[in-house]
Amino acid sequence: MNMKRGGKEKINIAPLALWIGRLVLVTAVVVLWIWLADLIIGWADLNLKPWIVIVAKISGGLLFGVIVLLTSRPIIVSIVGLYRLIEKALTHYSGKQILMGLTGLLIGLSIVLLINLIFGPNNIPLPITIILSVILGFIGLMLGTRRMSEVFGGGEKAGDAKPTAPVDRPCVLDSSAIIDGRITDLAKAGFIDGALVVPAFILAELRHITDNPDPLKRNRGKRGLDVIEALKQEKSVTVVMDETDYDEGDVDAKLLRLAKDMNAKIVTNDYNLNKIAALRELRVLNINELANAIKPVVLPGEALTLKLVKEGKEQGQAVGYLADGTMIVVENGGKDIGREVAVTITTSLQTAAGRIIFGRI
């Protein structure tokens, strides 16, 4: 789990991974100490008895091993943090670009080696060799990543390169979208591009809801957990359980922060979260808006057959519903409640709760 305090990221590592890292570091330090001990003894030309050398290696290895064991956590955390930074940076590049960047880096370093061979390593000062390695290596890396299309595209110019398909951005799921359940149907139908990310704090929120004494809320929490399991079983979509967490106490604030850090879209049914995300220029997929957008269009003057199921608010009105749940208010239909009648559409009204259609018999 990642915690950010004071603007800096604090990385928590699983205990097993931490101990494996400690074991690797201790082993590396002990081996390094044995090598350095032999080097120092040989360089100083010390005539020590074999048992003294063995005792010195063992005692030194134990001493440095214990020191590294006690202080290894920040080292391991720094290594993991550096790895995650590199991994995050590489997400903006394709596999071909990374390959060409490494190739360019090797070419740049090879040029430095060639210069040393031509002029002799003793004729070129070490600082100049280091500077040349950094400059030529960087140039090779940049040329490799940015000119990849020319190499793989048969020598095309950068301006003539064919456009490539955009990389699918991940979708971070809000608890409202998970509990709603329709995200599973969208995944099965193939409408979801990119991985579905379930943050740890959203999962914790669902588990908290399942412990609620209110049966309705408890059932909603259980439904959310069942939806996550169903998504995991769906082969057409990838589900990522993300362990990132932040200091913000509000779940919505954490969700917005995570979506920004991951350059991801937010999937939600929450109207307020939708508006806040839009203000922060984050991409939002609102399932309710999608459902309204794909409802069939009913035009004024169109005739259809509708079953009237209850009375309307006004006298003489009756109410019926289309197959997608759209409500139709029918004038002069009060006497035909419970029957199917021919209705002519007169007008349509879009509200915050959805679309209401008016008609007459």
N, C-alpha and C positions, 0 to 999 in steps of 0.2 A: 504494500500500500504506500502511496506517495502522499505526504503531508507537506503543505507549503506554509511556512511561518516566516513572517517578516519579509515576504517577497522571494525567499529562497526555498528550494525544494528539499524536503527531508524525505529520504527514501528508506522505507522499512523493507527488509529482506526476510524471506522465509527462513526459519531456524536451520533447516537441513542445508539449504543453499549457503547460508552464512558459515556453517561449520565446514562444509566442503571447501569454501574459499579460504578459510583459516588454515585448513590442512595443506592446501596448495601453497599458500604464502610461507608457512612454517617450513615446508619441505624445500622451497626455493631458497629461503634464507640460510638454512642449514647447509645445503649443497654449496651455496655461494661462500659461506664461511670456511668450509673445508678447502675449497679452491684457493681462497685468499690466504689461508694459513700456509698451504704448501708454497704459494707464491712468495710470501713474506720470508719464510724460512730459507727458500732457495736464493732469494735476492740478498738477504743479510748474511748468507753463508754461515748459518748457525749449526754447530755440531751438537745437536741435542740427541739424547737417548730416545730410542723408539717409543718407550712407554710414556715419556714426557710429551712427545708429539701427539700420541693417542689421547692422553688425558687432556691436553690443551684443545684438541679438536672436539672431544666429547663435551667438556665443560663449556667451551665457547658456543658450541651448537645448542646446548641446553639453555644457556643464558639468552642468546639471541632468539631462540625459539620461543621461550616464555615471554620475552619482551614483545615479539611480534604477535603472539597469541593474545596478549592483553590489550594491544593497541591496534589490532588488525581491523576492527569494525569500521572506523572512519576510512581506512584505506580501501576496504572492499566497497563501502558505500560510494566513495569517490569513483572507483572503477566502474561500478554499475551506473552511476549518474552520467559518466562520460560516454559509456556505451549507449545509453538511452538518448543522449543528445545527438550522437552520431546517427543512431537509427532514425530519429525524428527528422534529421536533416536529409537523410538519404531517401525518405519517403517521397520527396519532390522529384526524384530522378528515376528513370526506368532502369531495368537491368542492363540494357545495352549501353546506356549513358555511363553507368557505374563501371562497366567493363572497359569502355573506351577511356574513361578518366584514369583508371589504374594503368592502362596501357600507355597513356600520355605521360603519367608520372614516371613510369619505368624508363621511357625514352629520354625524358629530361635528366634523370639520374645517370643514365647510360652515357649521355653526352658529357656530363661532369667527369665520369670515370675515364672516358676517352681522352679528355683534355689532360687529365693527370698522367695517363700513359704516354701521351705525346711529349709533354714538357717535363715529365718526371715528377713524382710526388714530392721530392725534396726541394724542387724549384718553385713550387706554389705554396704559399703560406696556408696553414690550416684554416684561419678565419675566412680567407677568400674561397677556399674549397667549400666551407659550410654555407657561405652566402650564395655561391653559384648553385649549390644543391637545392637550397630553398627556392631561389628565383626560377631556375630552369624546371624544377619539379612542379612548382605552382603553375608555370606557363603550360607545361605539358598536361597537367590535370585539367586546367580550364579549357584548353583547346580540345582535349579529348572528349569532355562532356558536352561542349557546345557545338562541336562539329561532327557529332555522331551521325546525324542524318546524311551528311555528305558522303561519309565512308560507307555506310550501309545502304545508301540510296544510289549507288553507282556513280558517284562524283557529281551529284546535283549541287547547284549553288544553294546557299541557305535560303535565298528568297524564292527559289523554285521548289523547295521541298514540299512534299505532299502533307497536308494536315493530318495529324494523328488523332485518334479518338481520345477524348478527355478521360483522365483517371477517375474512376468512381470514388466519390467521397463517402466516408462512413456515415451512418445514421445513428445518432445517440437517442435512445428510447427514454421517454418520460413515463412516469408511473401511470398517468392517465391513459396514454396510448396502449400500455401493456394490459391494464385492467380491461380496457375496451374490447380487446381481443381481435378486432378486425385486421390488425397488423399481420396475424397469421394467414388470413385469407389473401392479403396482398402479397405476402411472400410466396405462397403456393402458386399464385397466378403469375409470378415473375415480374411484378411491378417494382420490386425493391432492387436498386443498384447499390453495390457496395455492402460492406459488412454492417450488421446490426450490433451496436455497442450497448451493453447493459452495464451501467456504472455500479460500483459496489454500494454507493450511498442510495441508489434507487432500489437495489435489492434489499438493503437494510430497511428502507422505508416500507417496502411490501411486507417484509417479515414483521415489522412493528404493527402494521395494520392487521395481520393475521392474529396477533395477540390482543386485539381490541375486544373489550367485553360486549360491544354491540354486534349481534349476529350478522347484520347486514354488512358492516364494514369488514368483519372477519371473513365473510364469504368473498368479498371483493379482493381482499389480500390473497386468499387461496387461489382465486381465479387468476390473478396476476402471476403467481408462481407457476401455475399450470400452463399459462400461455408461454412463459419463458422456456419451460421444458418442451413444449410442442415446437417452438421455434428451433430449439437445439436439434430436434429430430428431423427437421425439414432440410432436405439435401440441396434445395435450390438457393439457400441463403446461408451465409456464414455468421455465426453468433459469437461475439467476443465479450467475455466477462472482464471488464476493465477494473483494476484495483485503485485507480487514481482517486485521491480525495483532497479536499481543500479546507482551509480554516473557516470559510464562510459558513455560518450556521444554517442558512436557508438552503434547502435542497435545490430550489430553482436557480439560486445564484451559483451553486456548484455546477449545475447542469450547463448554464450559460458559459461558465469559465472553461469547462471541459470541452464544449463544442468549439469554442474559440481556439483553444490550444491544439485540438486535433484537426482544425479546419473541417469540421463535420456539420452535417445537417441535424436539426432537432425534429424528432417525430413526437407530436403531442396532440392532445385534444383541449388543452388548457388555453382559454381565450387570452387571459392576462399574460401568461408566459409567451404566447404568440406575439403579442404587442411589444413586450419588452425586448424579445429577441429581434424583432424588426427594427426597433430603435437602435439596437447595437449592430445592425447590419449583418445579422446571422440568418442563414437560410433555414426556414421552418417548413416542415411538411405537416399540415393539419389534416387529420383524417376526416374530421367533420366537414371541412371545406372541400375535400376530395369527394366525399359522398354527395354533397350538394352539387358539385360541378358535373358529376356523371349521371344525375337524375335526368330522365327523359324530359324533353321540352314539350310543354303543352301550350299551344297557341290559342289566343282568343278566337272564338268562332268554331273551334274544333269540338266535335261531338264524341262522347264516349259513354260506355255503360258502367255504372257505379252502384255499389250497394251502400245504402244509407244506414248507418249504424246507431246514431244517436241525435238528439236535438242540438241545435246551435244556440248561441247566446241570445240572438234576436228571435222574436216571435215568428214562427213559420219557417225558420231555417232548420236544415238538417246537415249532418256532417258525415262524410265518407272518406275513405283513404285509398290512395293508389297502392300498387304492390310494393313500392319503395318507401311507403310510410308517409308520403306527402298528403297533407290534409286538404280536402276540398269542401268548401262551405257552399251549400246549395240553397238558393232562395226558393221559397214555396215548396220545400220538400218535407216539411214536418209530417204531413199525412202519409208519406210513403216510407217511413222508417222501418227497416227490416226487409225492404224489398230492393231489387235491382231496377234502376230506372235509367233512361237515356238523359244525359246531362250535356248541356252546351256550355263551354267555357266562356266566361265573360271577361275576366281579368286575373292578374297574378300579382302577388305582393311578396317581396323578399323582406324578411325580418331577421333579427339576431338569432331567433330560435329556429329559423328555417323558412321554407317557402310555403305560403298559403295561397291556394287557388280558389277563386269564386266562380260559381256557375249557376245556371238556372235550368229548370225542367222545361 
